[in-house]
Amino acid sequence: MKKVNGKREGDLRPEYKRSDFGHLVRGKHAQRSTEQSNIVVLDPQVARAFPNDRAVNRALRAVLRLRKAKATRSRRFRRTG
């Protein structure tokens, strides 16, 4: 088993200085990563209704099919005046 060193986790080694790193910005790439991500967070109530991602995709595809069928039907029966 390794001996635990007396140093804390966040300390820099003596050969490094804080000034060597320049100006640091927290969350510099956060905006870009959220724009490029395809992760969707569901409300807890909705998440309980679907056991996995496959079930969510199946339900969303069914909604899209219904919406498309409804649009086709309403176009077909529209009266022209």
C-alpha positions in Angstrom: 0.0 0.0 0.0 1.2 3.5 -0.9 2.1 5.9 1.9 -0.1 8.9 2.1 1.8 12.1 1.4 1.3 15.1 3.8 0.4 17.3 0.8 -3.2 18.4 0.1 -4.7 17.6 -3.3 -4.8 21.2 -4.6 -1.2 22.2 -4.0 1.1 22.8 -6.8 4.5 21.2 -7.0 7.4 23.6 -5.9 8.7 23.8 -9.5 5.5 25.4 -10.7 4.3 28.9 -10.1 0.8 30.1 -10.4 2.0 32.9 -12.7 3.2 30.2 -15.3 -0.4 29.4 -16.2 -1.6 32.9 -17.2 -5.2 34.1 -16.8 -7.5 31.1 -16.2 -11.2 31.3 -17.1 -13.7 29.0 -15.4 -16.3 27.5 -17.8 -14.5 28.8 -20.9 -15.9 26.1 -23.2 -19.3 25.6 -21.5 -21.4 27.5 -24.0 -19.8 25.6 -27.0 -20.2 22.2 -25.4 -23.9 22.8 -24.7 -24.5 23.9 -28.3 -22.8 20.8 -29.7 -24.3 18.4 -27.3 -27.4 16.3 -28.0 -28.2 15.5 -24.4 -31.8 16.2 -23.3 -32.7 16.2 -19.6 -36.2 14.9 -18.9 -38.3 16.0 -16.0 -38.3 13.3 -13.3 -42.0 12.6 -13.8 -41.5 12.0 -17.6 -38.3 10.0 -16.9 -40.2 7.6 -14.7 -42.6 6.9 -17.5 -39.9 5.6 -19.8 -37.5 2.9 -18.8 -34.8 3.7 -21.3 -33.8 5.8 -24.3 -35.3 3.3 -26.7 -38.7 3.7 -25.2 -38.4 7.5 -25.4 -37.4 7.4 -29.1 -40.3 5.0 -29.9 -42.8 7.3 -28.3 -41.5 10.4 -30.0 -41.5 8.6 -33.4 -45.2 7.6 -32.8 -46.0 11.3 -32.0 -44.3 12.4 -35.3 -46.2 9.7 -37.3 -49.5 10.9 -35.8 -48.8 14.5 -36.5 -47.9 13.7 -40.0 -51.0 11.6 -40.6 -53.2 14.3 -39.1 -51.7 17.0 -41.4 -52.2 14.7 -44.4 -55.8 14.1 -43.4 -56.7 17.7 -42.9 -55.2 18.7 -46.2 -57.2 16.0 -48.0 -60.6 17.0 -46.6 -60.2 20.8 -46.9 -62.9 22.5 -48.9 -62.1 24.8 -51.7 -64.3 27.8 -52.2 
